[in-house]
Amino acid sequence: MKDHTKAVLFDLDGTLWDSGKSVVDAWNVILAQEDLPQISAEQMRSVMGFSMDDIWQTLFPTCEKARGKQVMKRCECFENAYIRSHGGMLFEHVREVLSQMSEQYMVGIISNCQAGYIEAFLAYYGLEDYVDFTRAFGDFHKQKAENIQDIIRENKIKEAIYIGDIENDYLSAKKANVPFLLAKYGFGPFPYAPYVESVKEIPACVELYFEKGREA
């Protein structure tokens, strides 16, 4: 039976999939139209997990601020549409794990992406039924720690765990006072335990945490 007081909260990029190629392809269409330099997959990968504002400032630090906001908005909108039709690289076992987790716990995706990106991911793979709530940076322009806290409060969650792949995910979970599980297979592994080396290991670790609480 599903426990509505417990939640498994996932990061998206580097934790559930790799959308890097699709994102780069989409952005480069808009950047070409705006006569701005093209970006590489390596550049995009280096900023995956950042908020959209931070991504733009990192990739285009000399771009005039007002123009940057306008171009970034175009990139975001085109990227969402592109993702809905092209998808990305879904990590192995994600569908099975989300299905299993959704039968036992509340499931959420909290990401530093733009509004509409998580929905595009879910729509492309038909995963909507496995996810109870989502929250993106672009929804309310709040940092990840605040979004984690908001989701927990709004849904009356008593116990939660956050799963992510980069140090910022860990710091956000720590700030939100939520236990963290490192997806070591992701974009930015760093020295931390507990961790999983593949998606299929997640259910066992989550079950252990909820059985033993914060000592797991």
C-alpha positions as CSV (number, residue, x, y, z in Angstrom):
1,M,0.0,0.0,0.0
2,K,1.3,3.5,-0.9
3,D,2.4,5.6,2.1
4,H,1.4,9.2,1.4
5,T,3.6,10.5,4.2
6,K,6.9,9.3,2.7
7,A,8.4,10.8,-0.4
8,V,11.3,9.8,-2.8
9,L,12.5,13.1,-4.4
10,F,14.6,12.9,-7.5
11,D,16.9,15.3,-9.3
12,L,16.4,15.0,-13.1
13,D,19.5,15.6,-15.2
14,G,22.3,13.1,-14.4
15,T,20.0,11.2,-12.1
16,L,17.2,10.0,-14.3
17,W,18.5,10.8,-17.8
18,D,21.0,12.7,-20.0
19,S,19.4,15.3,-22.2
20,G,22.6,16.9,-23.1
21,K,22.6,16.3,-26.9
22,S,19.0,17.4,-27.3
23,V,19.5,20.5,-25.2
24,V,22.7,21.5,-27.1
25,D,21.0,20.9,-30.5
26,A,18.0,23.0,-29.4
27,W,20.0,25.9,-28.0
28,N,22.3,26.0,-31.1
29,V,19.3,26.6,-33.3
30,I,18.4,29.7,-31.4
31,L,22.0,30.9,-30.8
32,A,22.6,30.7,-34.6
33,Q,19.5,32.9,-35.2
34,E,20.8,35.4,-32.6
35,D,24.3,35.4,-34.0
36,L,25.8,34.1,-30.8
37,P,28.5,31.4,-30.5
38,Q,27.5,27.8,-30.7
39,I,27.9,25.7,-27.5
40,S,29.4,22.2,-27.3
41,A,28.1,19.1,-25.4
42,E,31.1,19.4,-23.1
43,Q,30.1,23.0,-22.2
44,M,26.5,22.1,-21.5
45,R,27.5,19.1,-19.5
46,S,29.7,21.2,-17.2
47,V,26.7,23.4,-16.2
48,M,24.0,20.7,-16.0
49,G,22.3,21.0,-12.6
50,F,22.8,24.8,-12.4
51,S,19.8,27.1,-12.5
52,M,19.0,28.5,-15.9
53,D,20.2,31.9,-14.8
54,D,23.5,30.5,-13.7
55,I,23.9,28.4,-16.9
56,W,23.5,31.5,-19.1
57,Q,25.9,33.6,-17.0
58,T,28.5,30.9,-17.1
59,L,28.2,30.2,-20.9
60,F,27.8,33.8,-22.0
61,P,29.3,36.1,-19.3
62,T,29.8,39.0,-21.7
63,C,26.3,39.0,-23.2
64,E,24.3,42.2,-22.3
65,K,21.9,41.3,-19.5
66,A,18.6,42.4,-21.1
67,R,19.4,40.7,-24.3
68,G,20.6,37.6,-22.4
69,K,17.3,37.2,-20.7
70,Q,15.4,37.5,-24.0
71,V,17.6,34.9,-25.8
72,M,17.6,32.6,-22.8
73,K,13.8,32.6,-22.8
74,R,13.8,31.7,-26.5
75,C,16.2,28.9,-25.7
76,E,14.1,27.6,-22.9
77,C,10.9,27.5,-24.9
78,F,12.4,25.9,-28.0
79,E,14.3,23.4,-25.7
80,N,11.0,22.3,-24.1
81,A,9.4,21.8,-27.4
82,Y,12.5,19.9,-28.8
83,I,12.6,17.7,-25.7
84,R,8.9,16.8,-26.2
85,S,9.6,15.5,-29.7
86,H,13.2,14.2,-29.4
87,G,13.6,13.2,-25.8
88,G,17.1,12.3,-24.5
89,M,18.9,9.3,-23.1
90,L,16.8,7.7,-20.4
91,F,19.0,5.8,-17.9
92,E,18.5,2.1,-17.7
93,H,15.8,0.9,-15.2
94,V,14.3,4.3,-14.7
95,R,10.9,3.3,-15.8
96,E,10.8,0.2,-13.6
97,V,12.2,2.1,-10.5
98,L,9.8,5.0,-10.8
99,S,6.9,2.5,-11.2
100,Q,8.0,0.5,-8.1
101,M,8.6,3.6,-6.0
102,S,5.2,5.1,-7.0
103,E,3.5,2.0,-5.7
104,Q,5.1,2.4,-2.2
105,Y,5.8,6.2,-1.7
106,M,5.0,9.6,-3.1
107,V,7.4,10.4,-5.9
108,G,8.6,13.9,-6.9
109,I,11.1,15.4,-9.3
110,I,12.8,18.7,-8.2
111,S,15.2,20.2,-10.6
112,N,17.0,23.5,-11.3
113,C,15.5,23.6,-14.8
114,Q,13.1,26.0,-16.5
115,A,9.4,25.7,-16.2
116,G,8.0,23.0,-18.5
117,Y,11.2,21.0,-18.8
118,I,10.2,18.2,-16.3
119,E,6.8,18.0,-17.9
120,A,8.4,17.6,-21.3
121,F,10.6,14.8,-20.0
122,L,7.6,13.0,-18.5
123,A,5.5,13.4,-21.6
124,Y,8.1,12.1,-24.0
125,Y,8.5,8.8,-22.0
126,G,5.0,8.5,-20.7
127,L,6.0,8.6,-17.1
128,E,3.4,11.0,-15.8
129,D,1.5,8.3,-13.8
130,Y,4.6,7.5,-11.7
131,V,5.2,11.1,-10.5
132,D,3.0,12.8,-7.9
133,F,4.6,16.3,-8.0
134,T,7.3,18.3,-9.7
135,R,9.0,21.6,-9.1
136,A,11.4,23.5,-11.3
137,F,13.5,26.5,-10.6
138,G,11.6,28.3,-13.3
139,D,8.2,27.7,-11.6
140,F,8.8,30.2,-8.9
141,H,12.5,31.1,-9.3
142,K,13.4,29.5,-6.0
143,Q,16.5,27.6,-5.3
144,K,16.4,23.8,-5.0
145,A,16.5,23.7,-1.2
146,E,13.5,26.0,-0.9
147,N,11.6,23.9,-3.5
148,I,12.4,20.7,-1.6
149,Q,11.0,22.3,1.6
150,D,7.9,23.6,-0.2
151,I,7.1,20.2,-1.7
152,I,7.4,18.5,1.7
153,R,5.2,21.1,3.4
154,E,2.6,21.4,0.7
155,N,2.1,17.6,0.5
156,K,2.3,17.0,4.3
157,I,5.3,14.7,3.9
158,K,6.7,13.4,7.1
159,E,9.8,11.5,5.8
160,A,11.7,12.2,2.5
161,I,14.9,11.4,0.8
162,Y,16.5,13.4,-2.1
163,I,18.4,11.6,-4.8
164,G,20.9,13.5,-7.0
165,D,24.2,13.3,-8.7
166,I,26.2,16.5,-8.1
167,E,27.5,18.3,-5.0
168,N,24.9,21.1,-5.4
169,D,22.2,18.5,-5.0
170,Y,23.7,17.3,-1.8
171,L,24.1,20.9,-0.5
172,S,20.5,21.6,-1.3
173,A,19.2,18.5,0.5
174,K,21.4,19.4,3.5
175,K,20.1,22.9,3.6
176,A,16.5,21.6,3.4
177,N,17.3,19.1,6.2
178,V,16.6,16.1,4.0
179,P,18.7,13.0,3.8
180,F,20.6,12.6,0.5
181,L,21.5,9.6,-1.7
182,L,24.2,10.1,-4.3
183,A,23.6,8.8,-7.8
184,K,27.3,8.0,-8.4
185,Y,26.6,7.1,-12.0
186,G,25.6,10.7,-12.8
187,F,27.4,13.8,-14.1
188,G,29.3,15.0,-11.1
189,P,30.2,12.2,-8.6
190,F,32.0,13.4,-5.5
191,P,33.2,11.7,-2.3
192,Y,29.9,10.9,-0.4
193,A,28.1,8.0,1.1
194,P,25.5,6.6,0.9
195,Y,25.5,6.2,-2.8
196,V,24.2,4.0,-5.6
197,E,26.2,3.0,-8.7
198,S,23.1,2.3,-10.9
199,V,19.4,3.3,-10.9
200,K,18.4,-0.3,-10.1
201,E,20.1,0.0,-6.7
202,I,17.8,2.9,-5.6
203,P,14.8,0.9,-4.3
204,A,16.8,-1.2,-1.9
205,C,18.6,1.9,-0.5
206,V,15.3,3.8,-0.2
207,E,13.6,0.9,1.6
208,L,16.6,0.7,4.0
209,Y,16.4,4.4,4.8
210,F,12.6,4.3,5.5
211,E,13.1,1.2,7.7
212,K,15.9,2.6,9.7
213,G,15.4,6.3,9.4
214,R,18.2,8.8,9.2
215,E,20.8,6.2,10.4
216,A,20.5,4.4,7.0
